[in-house]
Amino acid sequence: MSEKGQGLTKKSAGHVIVDTLAAHGVERAYVVPGESYLDVLDGLHNSPIETVVCRHEGGATYMAEAEGKMHQRPGVAMVTRGPGAANAHVGLHTAWQDSTPLVLFVGLIPFEHREKEAFQEFDPKAWFGTGAKRVMILDHADRASEVVAEAMFAAMSGRPGPVVVGLPEDIIRNEISAEIHPEIPVATGGMTVTDWKALNSALQEADKPLFIFGGNDWSHEGAADFTRWLEEHDLPAAAEWRCEGTVPFNSPSYVGPIGYGRPKPTYDLLEETDLLIFVGTVPGDVITDGFNVRQNWDKKNFLVTIDPSLRGRSGPVSHQIVAKPDVFVRDLLLMDLPVKESWKEWTSRMRGEQEKFAELPPAQPSEGQAKMATMMANLVESLPEDAMVTFGAGEHTNWAHRYFPTNGYASMLSARNGSMGYSIPSAVAASLNYPGRRVVSIAGDGEFLMNGQELATAAQYGATPLVIIMDNQQYGTIRTHQERQYPERVSGTQLLNPDFALMAQSFGGFGVRVEDDADVPAALASALRAIDENKQFALIHLVVEQGVKAY
């Protein structure tokens, strides 16, 4: 034992890992258990960290990824070797493309069995090396706390992302000094004098400036300060795809979402504006419609990101400010600019378009089959100010983009890599993080069955989301592309679904199936009552027509 560790209590490396996570502020770990990391599970037994036992490794990593979006610390997932690690890969890809801090612990075969084709053996660095910021293997028990601290730091530093830590089952049982490695400070950057002057000058010269906000590296305070500054200066801000809420839905500065299926009011914004300022994100594939929009080199773009490499960036860069959003906003607050009449007119025009776009359809049901428009109109009118929404991928998500009032940072949780199956795990994580808050998950029928089993996790731990399944008996987004490219040749997109309401009831929640539009208001009222009075999750199985879109 080193001189530094003399006289300290000894613990197994697995227990020290848990203690280090607790010291770093981790509140819960999303796990699918395995014999490969039993000592870590034993360490969690008396730990302040809540152990959330999930039903699938994909669900566990989605929950951890969602937690990373809600906070500025990494979400933590734990899975076992081989098949467990393979199942977890989808959450890693989401964290990589969405720039979400995540640490995935993977139990491994014993050190001595390595490279013998042992049961469930795989090479973590070969599997995860291209889709994680770092892949670390704990080959020396004495470094257990150090490796955890390094993993947490790597997930948060620079452009946030996923880190994988491999835990050989024999190594984590070794006894070591219980000394805990301290947190490693993360650099946050900030505006230099040159940056400040350049942005100040560019804004004063612009008649139609536009801010685009995105990413998962904000605090609630930073988002609120940013919104206040925009409103004081009559400046507009649009949301990166599936990042709504940082500037609230009800803010006079919010002018809508930009991304796939973008609404017409924001479709031409990127070309019309004479100054773009990206904060927390960059003009990537989705924002630029496949690297086509805003590509002329004479366009003026300011990029505010802590990533000096500008990974994923497309088009011109007039100036880069290396800063995390909160620190940029701290410096931005010192910039008191005279408000131009052209700014007022520009912002007012775009805000007016957004308000028209988000105007609710009639809440009164019509005759015939159930309609998502009726559901959204009744739902939105019932929501508190701090409601949250989660969803995965599919055309059903556009109902949330258009109508759901996201009024605060991280009030929309989704997968910007287009991953299906995200809606339910992220709703469970949101509800566990914010007990008593209204969490709504809007899922498609195809997407729900990819991780709907995590409703069992919701029931086990008291999560109470409202789940609305839009059942149109098909993979709707793919059908839309199919009709465009292969008209009248429907193939591989149609679904025959179970009764999702009965599934919800079997998991211990409230479930109701709705086929007639006239029944929508009563079903919603019953579901909300079940959540508020019985403290259980609720699911509405809404059977709708095919081909009806939000926009």
Wavefront OBJ file of the C-alpha trace (Angstrom):
o trace
v 0.000 0.000 0.000
v 1.267 3.480 -0.843
v 2.366 5.854 1.896
v -0.608 8.041 0.938
v -3.078 5.259 1.761
v -1.556 4.076 5.055
v -3.906 3.990 8.025
v -7.063 4.241 5.929
v -9.892 1.724 6.054
v -9.748 -0.946 3.389
v -12.658 -1.823 1.141
v -13.146 -3.836 -1.999
v -12.596 -1.950 -5.248
v -16.273 -2.434 -6.086
v -17.351 -0.690 -2.884
v -14.845 2.107 -3.470
v -16.358 2.633 -6.939
v -19.773 3.167 -5.357
v -18.372 5.503 -2.696
v -16.666 7.567 -5.385
v -19.868 7.875 -7.402
v -21.707 9.058 -4.293
v -18.958 11.602 -3.602
v -19.429 12.902 -7.158
v -23.113 13.602 -6.542
v -24.613 10.576 -8.299
v -28.114 10.011 -6.911
v -29.151 6.859 -8.763
v -27.740 4.088 -10.922
v -29.823 2.359 -13.584
v -28.841 -1.286 -13.640
v -29.498 -4.666 -15.167
v -27.663 -7.025 -12.793
v -24.998 -9.516 -13.760
v -22.646 -11.854 -11.911
v -19.722 -9.984 -13.441
v -20.136 -6.953 -11.164
v -21.697 -8.412 -8.022
v -19.259 -6.578 -5.771
v -20.464 -3.212 -7.102
v -24.065 -4.276 -6.567
v -23.105 -5.237 -3.020
v -21.582 -1.791 -2.551
v -24.872 -0.221 -3.638
v -26.725 -2.168 -0.919
v -26.153 0.384 1.848
v -25.289 3.313 -0.395
v -27.156 6.649 -0.617
v -27.320 5.964 -4.359
v -30.727 4.599 -5.388
v -30.419 1.400 -7.394
v -33.053 1.353 -10.152
v -33.366 -2.175 -11.508
v -34.382 -2.053 -15.167
v -35.782 -4.723 -17.478
v -33.447 -4.269 -20.433
v -29.986 -2.796 -20.851
v -31.229 -0.476 -23.602
v -33.832 0.869 -21.195
v -31.227 1.298 -18.457
v -28.854 3.301 -20.651
v -31.715 5.416 -22.018
v -32.710 6.258 -18.438
v -29.136 7.187 -17.561
v -28.839 9.236 -20.752
v -32.054 11.091 -19.898
v -30.683 11.814 -16.430
v -27.552 13.250 -18.046
v -29.790 15.594 -20.044
v -31.607 16.800 -16.932
v -28.461 17.609 -14.959
v -24.906 18.722 -15.651
v -23.504 15.516 -14.146
v -23.381 12.199 -15.990
v -26.153 9.656 -15.754
v -24.884 6.255 -14.613
v -25.844 2.827 -15.989
v -24.468 -0.598 -15.078
v -24.725 -3.736 -17.197
v -22.986 -7.058 -17.551
v -20.576 -8.361 -20.180
v -21.240 -9.663 -23.702
v -24.987 -9.603 -24.448
v -25.657 -7.018 -21.736
v -23.041 -4.682 -23.162
v -24.401 -5.206 -26.679
v -27.917 -4.277 -25.570
v -26.596 -1.103 -23.908
v -24.969 0.158 -27.086
v -28.090 2.011 -28.271
v -27.950 4.323 -25.262
v -24.289 5.055 -25.932
v -25.018 6.068 -29.500
v -27.762 8.380 -28.281
v -25.406 9.979 -25.746
v -22.680 10.353 -28.398
v -24.854 12.098 -31.003
v -26.815 14.084 -28.416
v -23.664 15.159 -26.506
v -24.987 13.832 -23.201
v -22.732 13.049 -20.221
v -23.099 9.332 -19.441
v -20.925 6.757 -17.685
v -21.617 3.114 -18.486
v -20.071 0.514 -16.195
v -19.738 -2.934 -17.777
v -18.880 -6.038 -15.797
v -16.178 -8.114 -17.515
v -14.769 -11.617 -17.403
v -11.972 -12.283 -14.847
v -8.609 -10.812 -15.750
v -7.013 -14.267 -16.000
v -9.622 -15.474 -18.524
v -8.934 -12.715 -21.019
v -8.315 -13.639 -24.674
v -9.403 -17.269 -24.190
v -12.886 -16.872 -25.718
v -14.317 -17.098 -22.216
v -18.063 -17.093 -21.606
v -19.488 -13.740 -22.774
v -16.023 -12.333 -23.496
v -15.715 -9.320 -25.779
v -13.243 -6.500 -26.360
v -14.719 -3.286 -24.863
v -12.289 -0.986 -26.668
v -13.016 -2.587 -30.027
v -16.779 -2.463 -29.460
v -17.070 1.009 -27.976
v -13.913 2.803 -29.092
v -15.553 4.740 -31.925
v -18.729 5.636 -30.056
v -17.489 6.769 -26.652
v -15.227 9.584 -25.516
v -13.111 7.110 -23.538
v -13.105 3.377 -22.848
v -11.324 2.553 -19.586
v -10.609 -0.900 -18.135
v -9.935 -1.245 -14.411
v -6.968 -3.608 -14.573
v -5.469 -2.378 -11.277
v -7.782 -2.389 -8.274
v -5.833 0.381 -6.523
v -6.929 2.801 -9.263
v -10.666 2.194 -8.779
v -11.523 5.631 -7.366
v -9.182 7.401 -9.773
v -10.746 5.681 -12.792
v -14.260 6.656 -11.681
v -13.187 10.278 -11.187
v -11.529 10.283 -14.614
v -14.633 8.794 -16.215
v -16.936 11.390 -14.664
v -14.565 14.160 -15.752
v -14.246 12.831 -19.302
v -18.027 12.594 -19.689
v -18.483 16.247 -18.674
v -15.398 17.960 -20.102
v -15.371 19.584 -23.525
v -18.289 18.408 -25.627
v -20.098 16.074 -23.189
v -20.591 12.447 -24.110
v -20.495 8.792 -23.038
v -17.634 7.035 -21.258
v -17.368 3.262 -20.756
v -15.659 1.694 -17.732
v -14.943 -2.043 -17.821
v -14.882 -3.877 -14.473
v -13.217 -7.329 -14.433
v -15.128 -9.345 -11.843
v -12.034 -10.572 -9.992
v -10.333 -7.152 -9.879
v -13.289 -5.409 -8.238
v -13.246 -7.902 -5.353
v -9.684 -6.961 -4.359
v -9.331 -4.940 -1.147
v -7.754 -1.514 -1.489
v -7.441 1.751 0.393
v -10.844 3.423 0.795
v -9.417 6.846 -0.049
v -11.702 8.710 -2.489
v -10.308 10.594 -5.478
v -11.666 14.172 -5.489
v -13.728 15.563 -8.341
v -11.692 16.892 -11.258
v -12.712 20.460 -12.189
v -14.177 20.889 -15.671
v -13.057 23.875 -17.735
v -15.970 26.075 -18.791
v -14.271 28.605 -21.068
v -15.768 32.041 -21.542
v -15.765 35.069 -23.788
v -12.460 36.803 -24.261
v -12.372 40.558 -24.819
v -11.926 39.839 -28.527
v -14.943 37.500 -28.526
v -17.075 40.045 -26.699
v -16.187 42.882 -29.061
v -16.721 40.711 -32.155
v -20.180 39.569 -31.039
v -21.154 43.050 -29.905
v -20.162 44.515 -33.264
v -21.868 41.752 -35.261
v -25.125 42.216 -33.363
v -25.113 45.971 -33.812
v -24.553 45.552 -37.562
v -27.299 42.943 -37.980
v -30.934 43.720 -38.777
v -32.194 40.123 -38.539
v -30.063 38.292 -35.969
v -31.165 34.864 -34.745
v -29.964 32.766 -31.817
v -30.266 28.978 -32.010
v -29.987 27.155 -28.709
v -29.374 23.457 -28.136
v -27.361 20.819 -26.370
v -27.559 19.385 -22.858
v -24.983 21.517 -21.085
v -27.197 24.229 -19.617
v -28.325 24.930 -16.075
v -31.846 26.098 -15.246
v -30.422 29.432 -14.074
v -28.365 29.911 -17.220
v -31.362 29.203 -19.438
v -33.505 31.675 -17.465
v -30.832 34.390 -17.686
v -30.459 33.806 -21.428
v -34.213 34.145 -21.921
v -34.381 37.350 -19.909
v -31.532 38.921 -21.917
v -33.174 37.995 -25.229
v -36.510 39.443 -24.144
v -34.907 42.672 -22.906
v -33.326 43.143 -26.335
v -36.278 41.982 -28.475
v -34.132 39.253 -30.025
v -35.413 35.918 -31.360
v -34.271 32.377 -30.572
v -35.109 29.079 -32.256
v -34.683 25.583 -30.810
v -32.396 22.934 -32.172
v -34.353 19.805 -33.119
v -35.772 18.196 -29.969
v -34.214 20.802 -27.660
v -37.271 22.929 -26.942
v -37.717 24.608 -23.574
v -34.383 26.289 -22.888
v -36.068 29.466 -24.072
v -39.637 28.822 -22.919
v -42.518 28.077 -25.253
v -44.376 31.117 -23.889
v -41.462 33.558 -24.286
v -41.960 36.421 -26.783
v -38.437 35.624 -27.992
v -39.146 31.973 -28.859
v -39.814 31.527 -32.585
v -40.043 27.738 -32.967
v -38.078 24.538 -33.588
v -35.593 23.910 -36.400
v -34.935 20.341 -37.557
v -36.436 17.455 -39.499
v -40.009 18.163 -40.482
v -39.523 21.750 -39.397
v -42.666 23.876 -39.540
v -42.951 26.370 -42.388
v -42.516 29.441 -40.117
v -38.925 28.452 -39.354
v -38.109 26.702 -42.621
v -36.456 29.682 -44.306
v -35.001 31.339 -41.217
v -31.463 30.086 -41.712
v -31.178 31.748 -45.105
v -33.072 34.931 -44.260
v -31.201 35.872 -41.091
v -28.105 38.039 -41.501
v -26.463 36.773 -38.294
v -26.739 33.334 -36.685
v -25.479 32.685 -33.159
v -25.487 29.023 -32.154
v -25.314 28.501 -28.380
v -24.539 25.028 -27.049
v -24.735 23.421 -30.471
v -23.399 23.727 -34.024
v -25.040 23.825 -37.480
v -25.004 20.083 -38.138
v -26.764 17.659 -40.449
v -30.321 18.022 -39.119
v -30.334 21.799 -38.661
v -28.993 22.368 -42.182
v -31.267 19.855 -43.945
v -28.477 17.437 -44.792
v -25.683 20.018 -45.063
v -27.566 22.019 -47.702
v -28.878 25.153 -45.966
v -26.644 28.063 -44.916
v -23.570 26.722 -46.732
v -22.480 29.900 -48.556
v -19.178 31.186 -47.203
v -20.388 34.780 -47.082
v -22.948 33.933 -44.368
v -22.173 35.214 -40.882
v -22.246 32.481 -38.207
v -21.045 32.722 -34.610
v -20.618 29.366 -32.867
v -20.618 29.205 -29.070
v -19.432 25.769 -27.960
v -16.879 24.387 -25.521
v -15.693 21.983 -28.227
v -12.755 23.625 -30.035
v -12.853 20.931 -32.739
v -16.399 21.951 -33.795
v -17.230 18.295 -34.420
v -20.329 17.971 -36.605
v -20.168 21.554 -37.855
v -21.343 22.411 -41.374
v -21.008 25.668 -43.318
v -19.141 28.903 -42.598
v -17.677 29.943 -39.255
v -17.265 33.684 -38.753
v -16.174 33.400 -35.134
v -15.980 30.668 -32.514
v -16.434 31.367 -28.813
v -15.094 28.498 -26.713
v -17.481 28.441 -23.759
v -20.144 26.378 -22.104
v -23.597 27.975 -22.415
v -23.855 29.147 -18.792
v -20.520 30.944 -18.898
v -21.299 32.499 -22.266
v -24.601 33.775 -20.863
v -22.820 35.152 -17.775
v -20.673 37.278 -20.075
v -23.558 38.059 -22.425
v -25.495 39.691 -19.587
v -22.847 42.437 -19.541
v -23.700 43.328 -23.143
v -26.364 46.044 -23.007
v -27.184 46.871 -26.604
v -29.496 49.540 -28.011
v -32.585 47.780 -29.373
v -33.134 48.292 -33.078
v -36.580 48.742 -34.569
v -35.617 46.113 -37.149
v -35.037 43.618 -34.302
v -38.478 44.297 -32.885
v -40.158 43.855 -36.265
v -38.166 40.703 -37.077
v -38.801 39.058 -33.715
v -42.459 40.068 -33.627
v -43.059 38.673 -37.101
v -41.469 35.317 -36.342
v -43.103 35.076 -32.919
v -46.461 35.709 -34.559
v -45.828 32.846 -36.981
v -44.903 30.554 -34.085
v -48.039 31.474 -32.147
v -50.191 30.667 -35.182
v -48.384 27.373 -35.623
v -48.859 26.417 -31.941
v -52.490 27.518 -31.712
v -54.430 24.598 -30.282
v -57.040 22.727 -32.328
v -60.577 22.496 -30.918
v -60.820 20.642 -27.612
v -64.390 19.639 -28.381
v -64.394 16.113 -29.863
v -65.721 15.498 -33.339
v -67.511 12.468 -34.688
v -65.610 9.371 -35.661
v -62.293 7.833 -34.744
v -60.071 9.197 -31.994
v -57.820 12.083 -32.990
v -54.462 13.141 -31.662
v -55.455 16.778 -32.222
v -58.315 16.412 -29.736
v -56.028 14.712 -27.243
v -53.387 17.454 -27.474
v -55.954 20.246 -27.114
v -57.392 18.707 -23.938
v -53.970 17.726 -22.584
v -52.316 21.124 -23.001
v -55.185 22.890 -21.266
v -54.662 20.644 -18.214
v -50.879 21.045 -17.904
v -49.092 22.928 -15.129
v -46.362 25.443 -15.978
v -43.517 22.992 -15.293
v -44.819 20.003 -17.283
v -42.270 17.809 -19.059
v -42.602 15.745 -22.224
v -40.569 12.761 -23.439
v -40.602 10.916 -26.745
v -38.399 8.871 -29.021
v -38.597 8.927 -32.801
v -41.451 8.910 -35.282
v -44.143 11.147 -36.728
v -46.009 11.088 -33.410
v -43.268 13.329 -31.982
v -44.405 16.274 -34.112
v -47.539 16.639 -31.981
v -45.267 17.523 -29.065
v -43.068 19.802 -31.184
v -46.084 21.765 -32.299
v -48.250 21.997 -29.184
v -46.536 20.945 -25.958
v -45.669 23.998 -23.802
v -42.046 23.404 -22.813
v -41.382 26.183 -20.317
v -37.911 25.540 -18.956
v -34.627 23.808 -19.604
v -34.865 20.010 -19.961
v -38.662 20.065 -20.126
v -38.355 18.136 -23.406
v -36.396 14.880 -23.332
v -35.851 13.124 -26.624
v -33.282 11.346 -28.748
v -31.744 13.580 -31.384
v -30.080 10.577 -33.012
v -33.568 9.438 -34.073
v -33.523 6.424 -31.771
v -36.802 4.645 -31.147
v -37.692 3.168 -27.770
v -36.603 6.248 -25.816
v -40.011 7.543 -24.734
v -40.800 5.237 -21.788
v -37.325 4.939 -20.195
v -36.821 8.708 -20.322
v -40.268 9.268 -18.801
v -39.422 6.901 -15.947
v -36.137 8.729 -15.318
v -37.848 12.132 -15.444
v -40.520 11.073 -12.981
v -37.955 9.616 -10.577
v -35.882 12.799 -10.761
v -38.878 15.085 -10.283
v -41.484 13.299 -8.134
v -44.889 14.928 -8.339
v -44.099 16.801 -11.540
v -46.353 16.190 -14.532
v -44.347 14.034 -16.944
v -46.026 13.157 -20.239
v -44.640 10.620 -22.692
v -45.955 10.648 -26.251
v -45.121 7.325 -27.870
v -45.869 5.713 -31.192
v -47.184 2.183 -31.305
v -44.034 0.885 -32.970
v -41.738 2.781 -30.646
v -43.587 1.813 -27.444
v -43.005 -1.910 -27.906
v -39.246 -1.393 -28.084
v -38.997 -0.492 -24.386
v -42.546 -0.504 -23.050
v -41.527 -3.167 -20.525
v -39.869 -0.419 -18.493
v -43.351 0.435 -17.214
v -42.613 -2.412 -14.804
v -39.705 -0.302 -13.560
v -42.057 2.679 -13.226
v -44.442 0.636 -11.095
v -41.634 -0.792 -8.948
v -40.133 2.598 -8.071
v -43.233 4.765 -7.988
v -42.696 6.716 -11.205
v -45.950 8.280 -12.384
v -45.729 9.414 -16.008
v -48.745 9.839 -18.261
v -48.136 7.753 -21.389
v -50.098 8.516 -24.549
v -49.679 5.918 -27.281
v -50.651 7.100 -30.738
v -51.562 3.807 -32.380
v -51.821 4.104 -36.156
v -50.792 0.473 -36.757
v -47.637 1.321 -38.680
v -44.123 2.689 -38.623
v -45.432 6.045 -39.782
v -42.227 7.920 -40.633
v -40.925 5.083 -42.787
v -44.329 4.756 -44.474
v -44.177 8.461 -45.370
v -40.748 8.028 -46.977
v -41.960 4.845 -48.653
v -44.951 6.570 -50.245
v -42.671 9.318 -51.477
v -40.172 6.972 -53.140
v -42.241 3.853 -53.825
v -45.873 5.030 -54.102
v -48.616 2.479 -53.506
v -46.076 -0.246 -52.647
v -46.490 -0.618 -48.881
v -43.923 -3.087 -47.580
v -42.484 -3.766 -44.143
v -44.210 -0.905 -42.311
v -47.587 -2.249 -41.139
v -48.234 -3.445 -37.560
v -50.763 -5.576 -35.680
v -50.786 -4.354 -32.084
v -51.922 -5.717 -28.735
v -54.214 -3.885 -26.333
v -51.746 -1.500 -24.721
v -54.224 -0.516 -22.008
v -54.382 -4.105 -20.789
v -50.583 -4.209 -20.820
v -50.473 -1.125 -18.602
v -52.918 -2.705 -16.178
v -50.872 -5.905 -16.048
v -47.816 -3.841 -15.077
v -49.734 -2.280 -12.185
v -50.769 1.016 -13.753
v -53.918 2.600 -15.099
v -54.802 1.830 -18.709
v -57.641 2.917 -20.990
v -58.208 2.237 -24.689
v -59.825 5.020 -26.744
v -61.199 4.452 -30.237
v -63.858 7.186 -30.458
v -63.000 10.869 -30.392
v -65.943 11.541 -28.081
v -64.222 9.505 -25.363
v -60.933 11.459 -25.353
v -61.697 14.070 -22.642
v -63.061 11.530 -20.160
v -60.155 9.136 -20.744
v -57.646 11.912 -20.119
v -59.432 13.006 -16.950
v -59.469 9.423 -15.638
v -55.777 8.953 -16.385
v -54.784 12.161 -14.612
v -56.938 11.235 -11.650
v -55.211 7.849 -11.403
v -51.820 9.581 -11.311
v -52.780 12.247 -8.788
v -54.958 10.200 -6.468
v -53.621 6.655 -6.784
v -49.966 7.600 -7.386
v -49.598 5.228 -10.322
v -48.534 5.660 -13.910
v -51.312 5.935 -16.473
v -51.489 4.946 -20.140
v -53.966 6.040 -22.803
v -54.091 3.775 -25.860
v -55.327 6.123 -28.580
v -56.325 4.274 -31.763
v -56.114 6.788 -34.620
v -56.382 6.831 -38.398
v -53.327 6.316 -40.552
v -51.871 9.268 -42.406
v -53.030 12.040 -40.032
v -50.050 14.255 -39.197
v -49.389 17.136 -36.818
v -48.118 19.243 -39.751
l 1 2 3 4 5 6 7 8 9 10 11 12 13 14 15 16 17 18 19 20 21 22 23 24 25 26 27 28 29 30 31 32 33 34 35 36 37 38 39 40 41 42 43 44 45 46 47 48 49 50 51 52 53 54 55 56 57 58 59 60 61 62 63 64 65 66 67 68 69 70 71 72 73 74 75 76 77 78 79 80 81 82 83 84 85 86 87 88 89 90 91 92 93 94 95 96 97 98 99 100 101 102 103 104 105 106 107 108 109 110 111 112 113 114 115 116 117 118 119 120 121 122 123 124 125 126 127 128 129 130 131 132 133 134 135 136 137 138 139 140 141 142 143 144 145 146 147 148 149 150 151 152 153 154 155 156 157 158 159 160 161 162 163 164 165 166 167 168 169 170 171 172 173 174 175 176 177 178 179 180 181 182 183 184 185 186 187 188 189 190 191 192 193 194 195 196 197 198 199 200 201 202 203 204 205 206 207 208 209 210 211 212 213 214 215 216 217 218 219 220 221 222 223 224 225 226 227 228 229 230 231 232 233 234 235 236 237 238 239 240 241 242 243 244 245 246 247 248 249 250 251 252 253 254 255 256 257 258 259 260 261 262 263 264 265 266 267 268 269 270 271 272 273 274 275 276 277 278 279 280 281 282 283 284 285 286 287 288 289 290 291 292 293 294 295 296 297 298 299 300 301 302 303 304 305 306 307 308 309 310 311 312 313 314 315 316 317 318 319 320 321 322 323 324 325 326 327 328 329 330 331 332 333 334 335 336 337 338 339 340 341 342 343 344 345 346 347 348 349 350 351 352 353 354 355 356 357 358 359 360 361 362 363 364 365 366 367 368 369 370 371 372 373 374 375 376 377 378 379 380 381 382 383 384 385 386 387 388 389 390 391 392 393 394 395 396 397 398 399 400 401 402 403 404 405 406 407 408 409 410 411 412 413 414 415 416 417 418 419 420 421 422 423 424 425 426 427 428 429 430 431 432 433 434 435 436 437 438 439 440 441 442 443 444 445 446 447 448 449 450 451 452 453 454 455 456 457 458 459 460 461 462 463 464 465 466 467 468 469 470 471 472 473 474 475 476 477 478 479 480 481 482 483 484 485 486 487 488 489 490 491 492 493 494 495 496 497 498 499 500 501 502 503 504 505 506 507 508 509 510 511 512 513 514 515 516 517 518 519 520 521 522 523 524 525 526 527 528 529 530 531 532 533 534 535 536 537 538 539 540 541 542 543 544 545 546 547 548 549 550 551
